Amino acid sequence: MAGLYLHIPFCQSRCVYCGFFSTTSLAMRQRYTDALCREMSLRPWAHGSVDTVYLGGGTPSQLLPEQLQQLFAYIYNIYNVSDQAEVTMECNPDDLTPAFAEALRRLPVNRVSMGAQTFSDSRLHFLRRRHRASQVSQAVALLRDAGIANISIDLMYGFPGETLAEWHCDIDAALALGADHLSAYALTYEEGTPLCSMLQKGQVSELDEELQRQMYYDLKDRLEAAGYEHYELSNFARPGRRSRHNSGYWNHTPYVGLGAGAHSFDGSRRQWNVADLTAYVEATEHGSVPAEGETLDADTLYDEMVMTRLRTADGLPLRLLTAERRAYCLAQARRFLDGGLLTLHDDVLRLSRQGLFVSDMVMADLMASIP
Protein backbone atom coordinates (compact mmCIF):
# COMPACT_ATOMS: atom_id res chain seq x y z
CA MET A 1 0.00 0.00 0.00
CA ALA A 2 1.18 3.53 -0.72
CA GLY A 3 0.54 7.10 0.33
CA LEU A 4 -0.45 10.03 -1.86
CA TYR A 5 0.50 13.59 -0.88
CA LEU A 6 -0.71 16.76 -2.61
CA HIS A 7 1.06 20.01 -1.78
CA ILE A 8 -1.27 23.03 -1.79
CA PRO A 9 1.04 26.05 -1.42
CA PHE A 10 -1.53 28.83 -1.05
CA CYS A 11 -1.80 30.88 2.14
CA GLN A 12 -3.78 34.03 2.82
CA SER A 13 -0.85 35.23 4.93
CA ARG A 14 2.48 33.77 6.03
CA CYS A 15 3.26 32.88 9.63
CA VAL A 16 6.54 34.21 11.06
CA TYR A 17 7.98 30.74 11.70
CA CYS A 18 7.05 29.02 8.42
CA GLY A 19 9.85 27.66 6.24
CA PHE A 20 7.64 25.58 3.92
CA PHE A 21 7.24 26.43 0.25
CA SER A 22 4.12 28.59 0.00
CA THR A 23 2.72 31.72 -1.60
CA THR A 24 0.20 34.38 -0.57
CA SER A 25 -0.82 34.96 -4.20
CA LEU A 26 -4.14 33.22 -4.75
CA ALA A 27 -4.51 34.18 -8.41
CA MET A 28 -3.10 30.87 -9.70
CA ARG A 29 -5.33 28.54 -7.69
CA GLN A 30 -7.25 27.23 -10.69
CA ARG A 31 -4.19 26.86 -12.92
CA TYR A 32 -2.43 25.05 -10.09
CA THR A 33 -5.41 22.74 -9.54
CA ASP A 34 -5.37 21.92 -13.25
CA ALA A 35 -1.61 21.32 -13.06
CA LEU A 36 -2.04 18.85 -10.19
CA CYS A 37 -4.59 16.94 -12.24
CA ARG A 38 -2.21 16.86 -15.20
CA GLU A 39 0.60 15.56 -12.98
CA MET A 40 -1.66 12.74 -11.81
CA SER A 41 -2.21 11.74 -15.42
CA LEU A 42 1.52 11.93 -16.10
CA ARG A 43 2.43 9.93 -12.99
CA PRO A 44 0.00 7.06 -12.41
CA TRP A 45 1.03 4.85 -9.48
CA ALA A 46 1.77 1.31 -10.58
CA HIS A 47 2.58 -0.25 -7.21
CA GLY A 48 -0.80 -1.26 -5.82
CA SER A 49 -3.49 0.55 -3.88
CA VAL A 50 -3.24 3.98 -2.30
CA ASP A 51 -3.99 3.59 1.40
CA THR A 52 -3.66 7.21 2.51
CA VAL A 53 -4.29 10.58 0.84
CA TYR A 54 -3.01 13.80 2.43
CA LEU A 55 -3.61 17.39 1.32
CA GLY A 56 -0.98 19.57 3.01
CA GLY A 57 0.49 22.97 2.54
CA GLY A 58 0.40 25.84 2.65
CA THR A 59 -3.28 25.92 3.43
CA PRO A 60 -5.42 23.43 1.46
CA SER A 61 -8.56 25.04 2.85
CA GLN A 62 -7.70 28.09 0.74
CA LEU A 63 -8.84 26.14 -2.33
CA LEU A 64 -12.44 26.66 -3.43
CA PRO A 65 -14.86 23.75 -2.90
CA GLU A 66 -15.16 23.18 -6.65
CA GLN A 67 -11.37 22.97 -6.94
CA LEU A 68 -11.26 20.39 -4.17
CA GLN A 69 -14.00 18.43 -5.91
CA GLN A 70 -11.97 18.52 -9.13
CA LEU A 71 -8.87 17.19 -7.34
CA PHE A 72 -10.67 14.33 -5.64
CA ALA A 73 -12.43 13.35 -8.85
CA TYR A 74 -9.02 12.96 -10.50
CA ILE A 75 -7.49 11.18 -7.49
CA TYR A 76 -10.19 8.52 -7.49
CA ASN A 77 -10.10 8.22 -11.27
CA ILE A 78 -6.31 7.91 -11.64
CA TYR A 79 -5.39 5.96 -8.51
CA ASN A 80 -6.71 2.78 -6.94
CA VAL A 81 -7.70 4.30 -3.60
CA SER A 82 -8.55 1.75 -0.92
CA ASP A 83 -12.11 1.73 0.40
CA GLN A 84 -10.62 2.08 3.88
CA ALA A 85 -8.20 4.88 2.96
CA GLU A 86 -7.38 7.59 5.46
CA VAL A 87 -8.02 10.89 3.64
CA THR A 88 -6.60 13.90 5.48
CA MET A 89 -6.87 17.58 4.72
CA GLU A 90 -5.12 20.40 6.58
CA CYS A 91 -7.43 23.30 7.42
CA ASN A 92 -7.16 26.66 9.13
CA PRO A 93 -9.77 27.25 11.86
CA ASP A 94 -11.04 30.49 10.30
CA ASP A 95 -11.57 28.79 6.93
CA LEU A 96 -14.04 26.36 8.49
CA THR A 97 -17.25 28.26 7.92
CA PRO A 98 -20.58 26.40 7.91
CA ALA A 99 -20.50 26.50 4.09
CA PHE A 100 -16.97 25.08 3.90
CA ALA A 101 -17.79 22.37 6.43
CA GLU A 102 -20.81 21.41 4.32
CA ALA A 103 -18.55 21.25 1.26
CA LEU A 104 -16.25 18.86 3.17
CA ARG A 105 -19.23 16.59 3.79
CA ARG A 106 -19.47 16.02 0.03
CA LEU A 107 -15.78 15.08 -0.27
CA PRO A 108 -14.10 11.79 0.71
CA VAL A 109 -12.16 13.59 3.47
CA ASN A 110 -12.46 11.62 6.72
CA ARG A 111 -9.68 13.27 8.75
CA VAL A 112 -8.86 16.96 9.29
CA SER A 113 -5.61 18.32 10.69
CA MET A 114 -6.09 21.80 12.09
CA GLY A 115 -3.38 24.28 13.09
CA ALA A 116 -4.56 25.70 16.41
CA GLN A 117 -0.94 26.35 17.56
CA THR A 118 -2.01 28.13 20.76
CA PHE A 119 -5.17 29.26 22.54
CA SER A 120 -3.70 32.65 23.41
CA ASP A 121 -4.81 35.46 21.10
CA SER A 122 -1.65 37.43 21.88
CA ARG A 123 0.59 34.52 20.88
CA LEU A 124 -1.50 33.94 17.75
CA HIS A 125 -0.96 37.59 16.86
CA PHE A 126 2.79 37.17 17.43
CA LEU A 127 2.80 34.22 15.00
CA ARG A 128 0.72 36.23 12.51
CA ARG A 129 -1.91 33.54 12.50
CA ARG A 130 -5.24 34.63 10.97
CA HIS A 131 -7.60 32.98 13.43
CA ARG A 132 -8.62 33.76 17.01
CA ALA A 133 -8.50 31.18 19.78
CA SER A 134 -12.31 31.04 20.04
CA GLN A 135 -12.58 29.93 16.41
CA VAL A 136 -10.86 26.60 17.09
CA SER A 137 -13.70 25.15 19.18
CA GLN A 138 -16.23 26.52 16.68
CA ALA A 139 -14.34 24.80 13.86
CA VAL A 140 -14.23 21.49 15.72
CA ALA A 141 -17.99 21.64 16.29
CA LEU A 142 -18.59 22.33 12.60
CA LEU A 143 -16.38 19.41 11.60
CA ARG A 144 -18.18 17.03 13.96
CA ASP A 145 -21.53 18.18 12.55
CA ALA A 146 -20.18 17.57 9.04
CA GLY A 147 -19.39 13.96 9.93
CA ILE A 148 -15.60 14.28 10.28
CA ALA A 149 -14.92 11.72 13.00
CA ASN A 150 -11.13 12.03 13.11
CA ILE A 151 -9.73 15.46 14.05
CA SER A 152 -6.10 16.33 14.73
CA ILE A 153 -4.93 19.53 16.43
CA ASP A 154 -1.48 21.10 16.08
CA LEU A 155 0.04 22.88 19.08
CA MET A 156 3.23 24.89 19.50
CA TYR A 157 5.25 25.64 22.62
CA GLY A 158 8.44 27.48 23.55
CA PHE A 159 7.27 31.00 22.68
CA PRO A 160 9.51 33.85 23.84
CA GLY A 161 8.53 34.56 27.43
CA GLU A 162 6.02 31.71 27.66
CA THR A 163 5.52 30.27 31.13
CA LEU A 164 4.87 26.69 32.16
CA ALA A 165 1.43 27.72 33.44
CA GLU A 166 0.53 29.23 30.07
CA TRP A 167 1.58 26.02 28.31
CA HIS A 168 -0.55 23.98 30.70
CA CYS A 169 -3.53 26.16 29.75
CA ASP A 170 -2.96 25.40 26.07
CA ILE A 171 -2.77 21.66 26.76
CA ASP A 172 -5.96 21.79 28.84
CA ALA A 173 -7.77 23.74 26.11
CA ALA A 174 -6.73 21.16 23.49
CA LEU A 175 -7.87 18.29 25.70
CA ALA A 176 -11.23 19.98 26.24
CA LEU A 177 -11.85 19.82 22.49
CA GLY A 178 -11.76 16.01 22.57
CA ALA A 179 -9.41 15.83 19.59
CA ASP A 180 -8.51 12.34 18.37
CA HIS A 181 -4.90 13.27 17.67
CA LEU A 182 -2.50 15.97 18.85
CA SER A 183 0.80 17.12 17.36
CA ALA A 184 3.02 19.47 19.35
CA TYR A 185 6.19 21.18 18.18
CA ALA A 186 8.68 23.50 19.81
CA LEU A 187 8.90 26.91 18.14
CA THR A 188 11.95 26.83 15.86
CA TYR A 189 13.92 29.66 14.31
CA GLU A 190 14.48 28.51 10.73
CA GLU A 191 16.93 30.42 8.56
CA GLY A 192 15.17 32.79 6.17
CA THR A 193 11.98 33.17 8.21
CA PRO A 194 10.81 36.46 9.75
CA LEU A 195 11.08 34.83 13.17
CA CYS A 196 14.76 34.05 12.63
CA SER A 197 15.33 37.64 11.54
CA MET A 198 13.66 38.86 14.74
CA LEU A 199 15.98 36.65 16.77
CA GLN A 200 19.08 37.91 14.95
CA LYS A 201 18.02 41.53 15.55
CA GLY A 202 17.53 40.86 19.25
CA GLN A 203 13.79 41.53 19.07
CA VAL A 204 12.98 38.14 20.64
CA SER A 205 14.89 35.63 22.73
CA GLU A 206 14.75 31.84 22.64
CA LEU A 207 13.13 30.21 25.63
CA ASP A 208 15.44 28.50 28.09
CA GLU A 209 16.17 24.91 27.00
CA GLU A 210 15.48 23.46 30.42
CA LEU A 211 12.04 25.10 30.48
CA GLN A 212 11.33 23.70 27.01
CA ARG A 213 12.35 20.26 28.26
CA GLN A 214 9.89 20.57 31.16
CA MET A 215 7.16 21.68 28.74
CA TYR A 216 7.77 18.61 26.60
CA TYR A 217 7.58 16.17 29.49
CA ASP A 218 4.53 17.88 30.99
CA LEU A 219 2.84 17.53 27.60
CA LYS A 220 3.72 13.84 27.48
CA ASP A 221 2.51 13.16 31.03
CA ARG A 222 -0.75 15.08 30.70
CA LEU A 223 -1.73 13.54 27.38
CA GLU A 224 -0.85 10.01 28.44
CA ALA A 225 -2.88 10.50 31.63
CA ALA A 226 -5.79 11.53 29.38
CA GLY A 227 -5.54 8.28 27.39
CA TYR A 228 -3.38 9.37 24.45
CA GLU A 229 -0.59 7.18 23.12
CA HIS A 230 2.76 8.92 22.61
CA TYR A 231 3.56 7.08 19.39
CA GLU A 232 6.08 9.47 17.80
CA LEU A 233 8.33 12.22 19.14
CA SER A 234 5.79 15.00 18.52
CA ASN A 235 2.56 13.03 18.04
CA PHE A 236 -0.09 11.66 20.36
CA ALA A 237 -3.20 9.69 19.44
CA ARG A 238 -6.23 8.11 21.01
CA PRO A 239 -6.31 4.32 20.48
CA GLY A 240 -6.65 3.55 16.78
CA ARG A 241 -6.14 7.16 15.72
CA ARG A 242 -2.46 7.25 14.78
CA SER A 243 -1.84 9.19 11.57
CA ARG A 244 -1.54 6.38 9.06
CA HIS A 245 -0.14 8.71 6.40
CA ASN A 246 2.66 10.12 8.53
CA SER A 247 3.37 6.67 9.96
CA GLY A 248 4.05 5.61 6.38
CA TYR A 249 6.89 8.14 6.19
CA TRP A 250 8.40 6.81 9.40
CA ASN A 251 8.10 3.20 8.20
CA HIS A 252 9.58 3.92 4.75
CA THR A 253 6.33 3.15 2.95
CA PRO A 254 6.45 4.33 -0.70
CA TYR A 255 4.51 7.48 -1.50
CA VAL A 256 3.80 9.82 -4.40
CA GLY A 257 4.12 13.56 -3.84
CA LEU A 258 2.24 15.84 -6.25
CA GLY A 259 2.66 19.57 -6.67
CA ALA A 260 5.38 22.20 -6.54
CA GLY A 261 8.06 21.26 -4.02
CA ALA A 262 6.53 17.84 -3.28
CA HIS A 263 8.73 14.78 -2.67
CA SER A 264 8.14 11.14 -3.69
CA PHE A 265 9.76 7.86 -2.62
CA ASP A 266 9.42 4.40 -4.20
CA GLY A 267 11.51 2.40 -1.75
CA SER A 268 14.89 3.11 -3.29
CA ARG A 269 14.61 6.36 -5.23
CA ARG A 270 13.57 9.82 -4.05
CA GLN A 271 12.18 12.50 -6.36
CA TRP A 272 11.35 16.14 -5.70
CA ASN A 273 9.39 18.57 -7.85
CA VAL A 274 10.70 22.08 -8.46
CA ALA A 275 9.69 24.47 -5.67
CA ASP A 276 8.55 27.15 -8.12
CA LEU A 277 4.86 27.65 -8.71
CA THR A 278 5.08 29.17 -12.20
CA ALA A 279 7.74 26.73 -13.44
CA TYR A 280 5.71 23.77 -12.13
CA VAL A 281 2.44 24.92 -13.73
CA GLU A 282 4.00 25.81 -17.08
CA ALA A 283 5.91 22.52 -17.30
CA THR A 284 2.76 20.45 -16.73
CA GLU A 285 0.98 22.55 -19.38
CA HIS A 286 3.66 21.32 -21.78
CA GLY A 287 3.31 17.68 -20.70
CA SER A 288 6.18 17.24 -18.26
CA VAL A 289 6.85 17.20 -14.52
CA PRO A 290 9.80 19.42 -13.52
CA ALA A 291 11.61 17.20 -11.04
CA GLU A 292 14.98 15.95 -9.90
CA GLY A 293 15.79 12.71 -8.15
CA GLU A 294 18.39 10.38 -6.71
CA THR A 295 18.74 6.68 -6.02
CA LEU A 296 19.52 6.15 -2.37
CA ASP A 297 22.59 4.05 -1.60
CA ALA A 298 22.77 1.53 1.25
CA ASP A 299 24.36 4.04 3.63
CA THR A 300 21.62 6.60 3.07
CA LEU A 301 18.84 4.02 3.44
CA TYR A 302 20.39 2.88 6.72
CA ASP A 303 20.67 6.45 8.00
CA GLU A 304 17.06 7.19 7.05
CA MET A 305 15.86 4.04 8.80
CA VAL A 306 17.63 5.10 12.00
CA MET A 307 16.25 8.63 11.74
CA THR A 308 12.65 7.61 11.06
CA ARG A 309 12.17 4.40 13.03
CA LEU A 310 13.71 5.73 16.24
CA ARG A 311 11.24 8.63 16.16
CA THR A 312 8.45 6.19 16.91
CA ALA A 313 7.38 4.25 19.97
CA ASP A 314 7.72 1.09 17.86
CA GLY A 315 11.46 1.73 17.62
CA LEU A 316 14.10 0.27 15.31
CA PRO A 317 13.84 -3.54 14.88
CA LEU A 318 17.44 -4.68 14.43
CA ARG A 319 16.23 -7.63 12.33
CA LEU A 320 15.73 -5.12 9.51
CA LEU A 321 19.49 -4.51 9.35
CA THR A 322 22.23 -6.61 7.78
CA ALA A 323 24.53 -8.38 10.23
CA GLU A 324 27.27 -5.82 9.60
CA ARG A 325 25.01 -2.83 10.15
CA ARG A 326 23.40 -4.44 13.18
CA ALA A 327 26.81 -4.84 14.79
CA TYR A 328 27.72 -1.25 13.90
CA CYS A 329 24.44 0.13 15.22
CA LEU A 330 24.75 -1.72 18.54
CA ALA A 331 28.34 -0.59 18.97
CA GLN A 332 27.32 3.03 18.42
CA ALA A 333 24.32 2.60 20.71
CA ARG A 334 26.26 1.11 23.62
CA ARG A 335 27.01 4.38 25.43
CA PHE A 336 23.37 5.47 25.08
CA LEU A 337 22.16 2.12 26.41
CA ASP A 338 24.54 2.40 29.33
CA GLY A 339 23.53 6.03 29.89
CA GLY A 340 19.81 5.27 29.86
CA LEU A 341 18.95 7.20 26.68
CA LEU A 342 18.15 4.03 24.68
CA THR A 343 16.57 0.70 25.57
CA LEU A 344 16.98 -2.68 23.90
CA HIS A 345 14.17 -5.19 24.29
CA ASP A 346 13.28 -8.11 22.03
CA ASP A 347 15.97 -6.92 19.61
CA VAL A 348 14.30 -3.53 19.16
CA LEU A 349 16.07 -0.25 19.94
CA ARG A 350 13.91 2.51 21.38
CA LEU A 351 14.47 5.93 22.85
CA SER A 352 13.90 5.98 26.59
CA ARG A 353 11.92 8.74 28.29
CA GLN A 354 15.20 10.51 29.01
CA GLY A 355 16.32 10.07 25.41
CA LEU A 356 13.25 11.65 23.80
CA PHE A 357 14.30 15.28 24.27
CA VAL A 358 17.85 14.64 23.00
CA SER A 359 16.75 12.35 20.16
CA ASP A 360 18.59 14.33 17.46
CA MET A 361 21.91 13.81 19.20
CA VAL A 362 21.31 10.09 19.73
CA MET A 363 20.17 9.45 16.17
CA ALA A 364 23.05 11.46 14.69
CA ASP A 365 25.56 9.20 16.43
CA LEU A 366 23.84 6.03 15.19
CA MET A 367 23.62 7.44 11.67
CA ALA A 368 27.40 7.80 11.24
CA SER A 369 27.52 5.28 8.39
CA ILE A 370 30.03 2.46 8.09
CA PRO A 371 33.09 3.67 6.13
C-alpha positions as semicolon CSV with decimal commas, in nm:
position;residue;x (nm);y (nm);z (nm)
1;M;0,000;0,000;0,000
2;A;0,118;0,353;-0,072
3;G;0,054;0,710;0,033
4;L;-0,045;1,003;-0,186
5;Y;0,050;1,359;-0,088
6;L;-0,071;1,676;-0,261
7;H;0,106;2,001;-0,178
8;I;-0,127;2,303;-0,179
9;P;0,104;2,605;-0,142
10;F;-0,153;2,883;-0,105
11;C;-0,180;3,088;0,214
12;Q;-0,378;3,403;0,282
13;S;-0,085;3,523;0,493
14;R;0,248;3,377;0,603
15;C;0,326;3,288;0,963
16;V;0,654;3,421;1,106
17;Y;0,798;3,074;1,170
18;C;0,705;2,902;0,842
19;G;0,985;2,766;0,624
20;F;0,764;2,558;0,392
21;F;0,724;2,643;0,025
22;S;0,412;2,859;0,000
23;T;0,272;3,172;-0,160
24;T;0,020;3,438;-0,057
25;S;-0,082;3,496;-0,420
26;L;-0,414;3,322;-0,475
27;A;-0,451;3,418;-0,841
28;M;-0,310;3,087;-0,970
29;R;-0,533;2,854;-0,769
30;Q;-0,725;2,723;-1,069
31;R;-0,419;2,686;-1,292
32;Y;-0,243;2,505;-1,009
33;T;-0,541;2,274;-0,954
34;D;-0,537;2,192;-1,325
35;A;-0,161;2,132;-1,306
36;L;-0,204;1,885;-1,019
37;C;-0,459;1,694;-1,224
38;R;-0,221;1,686;-1,520
39;E;0,060;1,556;-1,298
40;M;-0,166;1,274;-1,181
41;S;-0,221;1,174;-1,542
42;L;0,152;1,193;-1,610
43;R;0,243;0,993;-1,299
44;P;0,000;0,706;-1,241
45;W;0,103;0,485;-0,948
46;A;0,177;0,131;-1,058
47;H;0,258;-0,025;-0,721
48;G;-0,080;-0,126;-0,582
49;S;-0,349;0,055;-0,388
50;V;-0,324;0,398;-0,230
51;D;-0,399;0,359;0,140
52;T;-0,366;0,721;0,251
53;V;-0,429;1,058;0,084
54;Y;-0,301;1,380;0,243
55;L;-0,361;1,739;0,132
56;G;-0,098;1,957;0,301
57;G;0,049;2,297;0,254
58;G;0,040;2,584;0,265
59;T;-0,328;2,592;0,343
60;P;-0,542;2,343;0,146
61;S;-0,856;2,504;0,285
62;Q;-0,770;2,809;0,074
63;L;-0,884;2,614;-0,233
64;L;-1,244;2,666;-0,343
65;P;-1,486;2,375;-0,290
66;E;-1,516;2,318;-0,665
67;Q;-1,137;2,297;-0,694
68;L;-1,126;2,039;-0,417
69;Q;-1,400;1,843;-0,591
70;Q;-1,197;1,852;-0,913
71;L;-0,887;1,719;-0,734
72;F;-1,067;1,433;-0,564
73;A;-1,243;1,335;-0,885
74;Y;-0,902;1,296;-1,050
75;I;-0,749;1,118;-0,749
76;Y;-1,019;0,852;-0,749
77;N;-1,010;0,822;-1,127
78;I;-0,631;0,791;-1,164
79;Y;-0,539;0,596;-0,851
80;N;-0,671;0,278;-0,694
81;V;-0,770;0,430;-0,360
82;S;-0,855;0,175;-0,092
83;D;-1,211;0,173;0,040
84;Q;-1,062;0,208;0,388
85;A;-0,820;0,488;0,296
86;E;-0,738;0,759;0,546
87;V;-0,802;1,089;0,364
88;T;-0,660;1,390;0,548
89;M;-0,687;1,758;0,472
90;E;-0,512;2,040;0,658
91;C;-0,743;2,330;0,742
92;N;-0,716;2,666;0,913
93;P;-0,977;2,725;1,186
94;D;-1,104;3,049;1,030
95;D;-1,157;2,879;0,693
96;L;-1,404;2,636;0,849
97;T;-1,725;2,826;0,792
98;P;-2,058;2,640;0,791
99;A;-2,050;2,650;0,409
100;F;-1,697;2,508;0,390
101;A;-1,779;2,237;0,643
102;E;-2,081;2,141;0,432
103;A;-1,855;2,125;0,126
104;L;-1,625;1,886;0,317
105;R;-1,923;1,659;0,379
106;R;-1,947;1,602;0,003
107;L;-1,578;1,508;-0,027
108;P;-1,410;1,179;0,071
109;V;-1,216;1,359;0,347
110;N;-1,246;1,162;0,672
111;R;-0,968;1,327;0,875
112;V;-0,886;1,696;0,929
113;S;-0,561;1,832;1,069
114;M;-0,609;2,180;1,209
115;G;-0,338;2,428;1,309
116;A;-0,456;2,570;1,641
117;Q;-0,094;2,635;1,756
118;T;-0,201;2,813;2,076
119;F;-0,517;2,926;2,254
120;S;-0,370;3,265;2,341
121;D;-0,481;3,546;2,110
122;S;-0,165;3,743;2,188
123;R;0,059;3,452;2,088
124;L;-0,150;3,394;1,775
125;H;-0,096;3,759;1,686
126;F;0,279;3,717;1,743
127;L;0,280;3,422;1,500
128;R;0,072;3,623;1,251
129;R;-0,191;3,354;1,250
130;R;-0,524;3,463;1,097
131;H;-0,760;3,298;1,343
132;R;-0,862;3,376;1,701
133;A;-0,850;3,118;1,978
134;S;-1,231;3,104;2,004
135;Q;-1,258;2,993;1,641
136;V;-1,086;2,660;1,709
137;S;-1,370;2,515;1,918
138;Q;-1,623;2,652;1,668
139;A;-1,434;2,480;1,386
140;V;-1,423;2,149;1,572
141;A;-1,799;2,164;1,629
142;L;-1,859;2,233;1,260
143;L;-1,638;1,941;1,160
144;R;-1,818;1,703;1,396
145;D;-2,153;1,818;1,255
146;A;-2,018;1,757;0,904
147;G;-1,939;1,396;0,993
148;I;-1,560;1,428;1,028
149;A;-1,492;1,172;1,300
150;N;-1,113;1,203;1,311
151;I;-0,973;1,546;1,405
152;S;-0,610;1,633;1,473
153;I;-0,493;1,953;1,643
154;D;-0,148;2,110;1,608
155;L;0,004;2,288;1,908
156;M;0,323;2,489;1,950
157;Y;0,525;2,564;2,262
158;G;0,844;2,748;2,355
159;F;0,727;3,100;2,268
160;P;0,951;3,385;2,384
161;G;0,853;3,456;2,743
162;E;0,602;3,171;2,766
163;T;0,552;3,027;3,113
164;L;0,487;2,669;3,216
165;A;0,143;2,772;3,344
166;E;0,053;2,923;3,007
167;W;0,158;2,602;2,831
168;H;-0,055;2,398;3,070
169;C;-0,353;2,616;2,975
170;D;-0,296;2,540;2,607
171;I;-0,277;2,166;2,676
172;D;-0,596;2,179;2,884
173;A;-0,777;2,374;2,611
174;A;-0,673;2,116;2,349
175;L;-0,787;1,829;2,570
176;A;-1,123;1,998;2,624
177;L;-1,185;1,982;2,249
178;G;-1,176;1,601;2,257
179;A;-0,941;1,583;1,959
180;D;-0,851;1,234;1,837
181;H;-0,490;1,327;1,767
182;L;-0,250;1,597;1,885
183;S;0,080;1,712;1,736
184;A;0,302;1,947;1,935
185;Y;0,619;2,118;1,818
186;A;0,868;2,350;1,981
187;L;0,890;2,691;1,814
188;T;1,195;2,683;1,586
189;Y;1,392;2,966;1,431
190;E;1,448;2,851;1,073
191;E;1,693;3,042;0,856
192;G;1,517;3,279;0,617
193;T;1,198;3,317;0,821
194;P;1,081;3,646;0,975
195;L;1,108;3,483;1,317
196;C;1,476;3,405;1,263
197;S;1,533;3,764;1,154
198;M;1,366;3,886;1,474
199;L;1,598;3,665;1,677
200;Q;1,908;3,791;1,495
201;K;1,802;4,153;1,555
202;G;1,753;4,086;1,925
203;Q;1,379;4,153;1,907
204;V;1,298;3,814;2,064
205;S;1,489;3,563;2,273
206;E;1,475;3,184;2,264
207;L;1,313;3,021;2,563
208;D;1,544;2,850;2,809
209;E;1,617;2,491;2,700
210;E;1,548;2,346;3,042
211;L;1,204;2,510;3,048
212;Q;1,133;2,370;2,701
213;R;1,235;2,026;2,826
214;Q;0,989;2,057;3,116
215;M;0,716;2,168;2,874
216;Y;0,777;1,861;2,660
217;Y;0,758;1,617;2,949
218;D;0,453;1,788;3,099
219;L;0,284;1,753;2,760
220;K;0,372;1,384;2,748
221;D;0,251;1,316;3,103
222;R;-0,075;1,508;3,070
223;L;-0,173;1,354;2,738
224;E;-0,085;1,001;2,844
225;A;-0,288;1,050;3,163
226;A;-0,579;1,153;2,938
227;G;-0,554;0,828;2,739
228;Y;-0,338;0,937;2,445
229;E;-0,059;0,718;2,312
230;H;0,276;0,892;2,261
231;Y;0,356;0,708;1,939
232;E;0,608;0,947;1,780
233;L;0,833;1,222;1,914
234;S;0,579;1,500;1,852
235;N;0,256;1,303;1,804
236;F;-0,009;1,166;2,036
237;A;-0,320;0,969;1,944
238;R;-0,623;0,811;2,101
239;P;-0,631;0,432;2,048
240;G;-0,665;0,355;1,678
241;R;-0,614;0,716;1,572
242;R;-0,246;0,725;1,478
243;S;-0,184;0,919;1,157
244;R;-0,154;0,638;0,906
245;H;-0,014;0,871;0,640
246;N;0,266;1,012;0,853
247;S;0,337;0,667;0,996
248;G;0,405;0,561;0,638
249;Y;0,689;0,814;0,619
250;W;0,840;0,681;0,940
251;N;0,810;0,320;0,820
252;H;0,958;0,392;0,475
253;T;0,633;0,315;0,295
254;P;0,645;0,433;-0,070
255;Y;0,451;0,748;-0,150
256;V;0,380;0,982;-0,440
257;G;0,412;1,356;-0,384
258;L;0,224;1,584;-0,625
259;G;0,266;1,957;-0,667
260;A;0,538;2,220;-0,654
261;G;0,806;2,126;-0,402
262;A;0,653;1,784;-0,328
263;H;0,873;1,478;-0,267
264;S;0,814;1,114;-0,369
265;F;0,976;0,786;-0,262
266;D;0,942;0,440;-0,420
267;G;1,151;0,240;-0,175
268;S;1,489;0,311;-0,329
269;R;1,461;0,636;-0,523
270;R;1,357;0,982;-0,405
271;Q;1,218;1,250;-0,636
272;W;1,135;1,614;-0,570
273;N;0,939;1,857;-0,785
274;V;1,070;2,208;-0,846
275;A;0,969;2,447;-0,567
276;D;0,855;2,715;-0,812
277;L;0,486;2,765;-0,871
278;T;0,508;2,917;-1,220
279;A;0,774;2,673;-1,344
280;Y;0,571;2,377;-1,213
281;V;0,244;2,492;-1,373
282;E;0,400;2,581;-1,708
283;A;0,591;2,252;-1,730
284;T;0,276;2,045;-1,673
285;E;0,098;2,255;-1,938
286;H;0,366;2,132;-2,178
287;G;0,331;1,768;-2,070
288;S;0,618;1,724;-1,826
289;V;0,685;1,720;-1,452
290;P;0,980;1,942;-1,352
291;A;1,161;1,720;-1,104
292;E;1,498;1,595;-0,990
293;G;1,579;1,271;-0,815
294;E;1,839;1,038;-0,671
295;T;1,874;0,668;-0,602
296;L;1,952;0,615;-0,237
297;D;2,259;0,405;-0,160
298;A;2,277;0,153;0,125
299;D;2,436;0,404;0,363
300;T;2,162;0,660;0,307
301;L;1,884;0,402;0,344
302;Y;2,039;0,288;0,672
303;D;2,067;0,645;0,800
304;E;1,706;0,719;0,705
305;M;1,586;0,404;0,880
306;V;1,763;0,510;1,200
307;M;1,625;0,863;1,174
308;T;1,265;0,761;1,106
309;R;1,217;0,440;1,303
310;L;1,371;0,573;1,624
311;R;1,124;0,863;1,616
312;T;0,845;0,619;1,691
313;A;0,738;0,425;1,997
314;D;0,772;0,109;1,786
315;G;1,146;0,173;1,762
316;L;1,410;0,027;1,531
317;P;1,384;-0,354;1,488
318;L;1,744;-0,468;1,443
319;R;1,623;-0,763;1,233
320;L;1,573;-0,512;0,951
321;L;1,949;-0,451;0,935
322;T;2,223;-0,661;0,778
323;A;2,453;-0,838;1,023
324;E;2,727;-0,582;0,960
325;R;2,501;-0,283;1,015
326;R;2,340;-0,444;1,318
327;A;2,681;-0,484;1,479
328;Y;2,772;-0,125;1,390
329;C;2,444;0,013;1,522
330;L;2,475;-0,172;1,854
331;A;2,834;-0,059;1,897
332;Q;2,732;0,303;1,842
333;A;2,432;0,260;2,071
334;R;2,626;0,111;2,362
335;R;2,701;0,438;2,543
336;F;2,337;0,547;2,508
337;L;2,216;0,212;2,641
338;D;2,454;0,240;2,933
339;G;2,353;0,603;2,989
340;G;1,981;0,527;2,986
341;L;1,895;0,720;2,668
342;L;1,815;0,403;2,468
343;T;1,657;0,070;2,557
344;L;1,698;-0,268;2,390
345;H;1,417;-0,519;2,429
346;D;1,328;-0,811;2,203
347;D;1,597;-0,692;1,961
348;V;1,430;-0,353;1,916
349;L;1,607;-0,025;1,994
350;R;1,391;0,251;2,138
351;L;1,447;0,593;2,285
352;S;1,390;0,598;2,659
353;R;1,192;0,874;2,829
354;Q;1,520;1,051;2,901
355;G;1,632;1,007;2,541
356;L;1,325;1,165;2,380
357;F;1,430;1,528;2,427
358;V;1,785;1,464;2,300
359;S;1,675;1,235;2,016
360;D;1,859;1,433;1,746
361;M;2,191;1,381;1,920
362;V;2,131;1,009;1,973
363;M;2,017;0,945;1,617
364;A;2,305;1,146;1,469
365;D;2,556;0,920;1,643
366;L;2,384;0,603;1,519
367;M;2,362;0,744;1,167
368;A;2,740;0,780;1,124
369;S;2,752;0,528;0,839
370;I;3,003;0,246;0,809
371;P;3,309;0,367;0,613
